[in-house]
Amino acid sequence: MRTVLDYTGANVVEQACVDIPVPRALVGKDGIVHDEEVRSTISRTMRALIGAIESGKPHDPLR
């Protein structure tokens, strides 16, 4: 995904460029990830994306 985003000129949020393996065993029958370490990593990644959006750093290269 990062390669495609770089190619298209998108603003890549480095702090959100993480690989988060989620083995099926960590997902409950309800479809929710119950492993706290995985949930924490997902949460940090989402906060990085939200922070970048709120700071105005992401941009549309066509503007």
Backbone as ProteinMPNN parsed JSONL, in Angstrom:
{"seq_chain_A": "MRTVLDYTGANVVEQACVDIPVPRALVGKDGIVHDEEVRSTISRTMRALIGAIESGKPHDPLR", "coords_chain_A": {"N_chain_A": [[0.827, -1.183, 0.0], [1.935, 1.235, 0.809], [3.808, 1.704, -1.21], [2.178, 2.195, -3.425], [0.845, 4.502, -2.524], [3.04, 6.27, -2.298], [3.78, 6.391, -5.003], [1.58, 7.672, -6.134], [1.833, 10.164, -5.117], [0.775, 10.765, -2.681], [0.438, 12.026, 0.674], [2.218, 10.429, 2.999], [1.754, 9.139, 6.174], [4.158, 8.59, 8.3], [4.217, 7.491, 10.922], [2.054, 5.873, 10.895], [2.628, 3.809, 9.282], [2.716, 0.774, 9.631], [3.046, -2.729, 10.222], [0.613, -4.857, 11.175], [0.147, -7.773, 12.362], [-2.61, -9.919, 12.581], [-3.524, -12.656, 13.761], [-5.988, -15.182, 13.183], [-6.715, -16.465, 15.523], [-6.694, -14.483, 17.428], [-8.947, -13.087, 17.088], [-12.2, -12.746, 18.145], [-15.321, -14.642, 18.196], [-17.171, -12.734, 17.783], [-16.018, -11.063, 16.008], [-14.295, -9.174, 16.919], [-11.108, -7.939, 17.806], [-9.469, -9.191, 20.499], [-7.044, -9.189, 21.74], [-4.922, -7.355, 23.728], [-2.42, -6.158, 23.104], [-2.372, -6.055, 20.287], [-4.671, -4.493, 19.892], [-3.819, -2.128, 21.106], [-1.726, -1.366, 19.411], [-3.136, -0.914, 17.023], [-4.724, 1.195, 17.895], [-2.779, 3.201, 18.485], [-1.83, 3.626, 15.905], [-4.114, 4.597, 14.59], [-4.479, 6.952, 16.072], [-2.219, 8.349, 15.238], [-2.845, 8.793, 12.539], [-5.191, 10.338, 12.809], [-4.127, 12.524, 14.199], [-2.407, 13.568, 12.227], [-4.255, 14.351, 10.315], [-5.743, 16.268, 11.741], [-3.769, 18.162, 12.171], [-3.45, 19.165, 9.707], [-1.567, 18.236, 7.957], [-1.875, 16.087, 6.004], [-2.439, 16.227, 2.497], [-4.011, 17.152, -0.58], [-2.521, 16.366, -3.481], [-3.346, 17.373, -5.895], [-4.407, 19.852, -5.553]], "CA_chain_A": [[0.0, 0.0, 0.0], [2.814, 2.405, 0.894], [4.401, 1.902, -2.525], [1.154, 2.821, -4.269], [0.641, 5.865, -2.037], [4.208, 7.054, -2.723], [3.708, 6.557, -6.454], [0.53, 8.626, -6.482], [2.145, 11.468, -4.544], [0.018, 10.98, -1.446], [1.204, 12.323, 1.883], [2.249, 9.215, 3.804], [1.978, 9.384, 7.596], [5.152, 7.576, 8.664], [3.87, 6.82, 12.177], [0.961, 4.936, 10.638], [3.127, 2.769, 8.378], [3.077, -0.365, 10.47], [2.487, -4.035, 9.889], [-0.054, -5.348, 12.37], [-0.386, -9.113, 12.123], [-3.756, -10.27, 13.425], [-3.896, -14.061, 13.514], [-7.398, -15.502, 13.412], [-6.896, -16.877, 16.915], [-6.843, -13.297, 18.27], [-10.24, -12.468, 16.767], [-13.292, -13.496, 18.759], [-16.458, -15.01, 17.342], [-17.9, -11.497, 17.516], [-15.271, -10.296, 15.011], [-13.504, -8.149, 17.595], [-9.775, -8.336, 18.257], [-9.476, -9.119, 21.958], [-5.668, -9.121, 22.224], [-4.639, -5.968, 24.115], [-1.25, -5.636, 22.39], [-2.813, -5.728, 18.922], [-5.596, -3.359, 20.006], [-3.017, -0.949, 21.425], [-1.007, -0.987, 18.189], [-4.136, -0.34, 16.121], [-5.115, 2.478, 18.483], [-1.682, 4.164, 18.247], [-1.798, 3.914, 14.476], [-5.257, 5.464, 14.289], [-4.213, 8.274, 16.66], [-1.251, 9.011, 14.358], [-3.584, 9.262, 11.366], [-6.071, 11.431, 13.231], [-3.269, 13.667, 14.491], [-1.944, 14.144, 10.961], [-5.401, 15.016, 9.697], [-6.072, 17.463, 12.523], [-2.716, 19.167, 12.028], [-3.5, 19.672, 8.348], [-0.433, 17.748, 7.164], [-2.255, 15.423, 4.759], [-2.851, 17.172, 1.481], [-4.394, 16.649, -1.892], [-1.492, 16.871, -4.383], [-3.94, 18.004, -7.079], [-4.877, 21.2, -5.216]], "C_chain_A": [[0.876, 1.253, 0.0], [3.422, 2.724, -0.464], [3.427, 2.618, -3.453], [0.939, 4.265, -3.841], [1.802, 6.772, -2.436], [4.127, 7.379, -4.209], [2.689, 7.617, -6.853], [0.769, 10.012, -5.895], [1.372, 11.78, -3.277], [0.962, 11.316, -0.298], [1.111, 11.099, 2.786], [2.572, 9.585, 5.25], [2.887, 8.261, 8.1], [4.768, 6.8, 9.923], [2.755, 5.791, 11.998], [1.383, 3.816, 9.688], [3.639, 1.593, 9.21], [2.418, -1.628, 9.935], [1.892, -4.584, 11.181], [-0.628, -6.735, 12.064], [-1.518, -9.415, 13.113], [-4.155, -11.711, 13.086], [-5.359, -14.304, 13.89], [-7.674, -15.848, 14.876], [-7.101, -15.683, 17.851], [-8.163, -12.577, 18.04], [-11.347, -13.349, 17.345], [-14.385, -13.823, 17.763], [-17.289, -13.796, 16.978], [-17.196, -10.607, 16.495], [-14.382, -9.22, 15.607], [-12.155, -8.726, 18.019], [-9.737, -8.127, 19.768], [-8.071, -9.043, 22.553], [-5.289, -7.667, 22.493], [-3.44, -5.369, 23.38], [-1.623, -5.218, 20.967], [-3.733, -4.513, 18.953], [-4.842, -2.061, 20.281], [-2.271, -0.448, 20.185], [-1.964, -0.342, 17.181], [-4.531, 1.051, 16.609], [-4.044, 3.548, 18.254], [-1.627, 4.578, 16.789], [-2.93, 4.859, 14.089], [-5.049, 6.866, 14.871], [-3.202, 9.043, 15.809], [-1.944, 9.568, 13.118], [-4.475, 10.452, 11.711], [-5.263, 12.687, 13.52], [-2.774, 14.353, 13.229], [-3.065, 14.902, 10.264], [-5.714, 16.325, 10.417], [-5.018, 18.558, 12.386], [-2.674, 19.753, 10.623], [-2.357, 19.187, 7.473], [-0.839, 16.97, 5.913], [-2.751, 16.452, 3.743], [-3.253, 16.468, 0.213], [-3.376, 17.21, -2.877], [-2.05, 17.539, -5.628], [-4.437, 19.414, -6.815], [-3.821, 22.238, -5.509]], "O_chain_A": [[0.597, 2.214, -0.717], [3.54, 3.894, -0.83], [3.808, 3.538, -4.177], [0.859, 5.158, -4.684], [1.587, 7.908, -2.86], [4.376, 8.513, -4.618], [2.909, 8.372, -7.801], [-0.006, 10.935, -6.147], [1.319, 12.932, -2.846], [2.133, 10.935, -0.304], [0.032, 10.775, 3.283], [3.56, 10.272, 5.511], [2.444, 7.13, 8.3], [4.97, 5.587, 9.988], [2.546, 4.939, 12.862], [0.566, 2.966, 9.333], [4.838, 1.453, 9.451], [1.374, -1.585, 9.285], [2.604, -4.754, 12.17], [-1.749, -6.855, 11.568], [-1.388, -9.192, 14.317], [-5.011, -11.947, 12.235], [-5.883, -13.686, 14.817], [-8.749, -15.552, 15.397], [-7.627, -15.85, 18.952], [-8.467, -11.585, 18.703], [-11.416, -14.545, 17.064], [-14.376, -13.343, 16.629], [-18.025, -13.811, 15.992], [-17.694, -9.536, 16.149], [-13.779, -8.436, 14.874], [-12.07, -9.847, 18.522], [-9.949, -7.016, 20.254], [-7.929, -8.849, 23.76], [-5.331, -6.837, 21.584], [-3.451, -4.18, 23.064], [-1.228, -4.147, 20.506], [-3.592, -3.605, 18.134], [-5.194, -1.011, 19.742], [-2.198, 0.757, 19.945], [-1.627, 0.666, 16.559], [-4.656, 1.979, 15.809], [-4.365, 4.673, 17.873], [-1.404, 5.747, 16.475], [-2.719, 5.814, 13.341], [-5.404, 7.858, 14.235], [-3.314, 10.261, 15.673], [-1.661, 10.69, 12.698], [-4.503, 11.449, 10.989], [-5.66, 13.787, 13.136], [-2.726, 15.582, 13.166], [-2.842, 15.969, 9.692], [-5.925, 17.359, 9.783], [-5.336, 19.744, 12.476], [-1.954, 20.719, 10.369], [-2.19, 19.676, 6.355], [-0.228, 17.153, 4.86], [-3.405, 17.43, 4.105], [-2.875, 15.321, -0.028], [-3.356, 18.42, -3.099], [-1.309, 18.206, -6.351], [-4.848, 20.108, -7.746], [-4.046, 23.427, -5.285]]}, "name": "protein", "num_of_chains": 1, "seq": "MRTVLDYTGANVVEQACVDIPVPRALVGKDGIVHDEEVRSTISRTMRALIGAIESGKPHDPLR"}
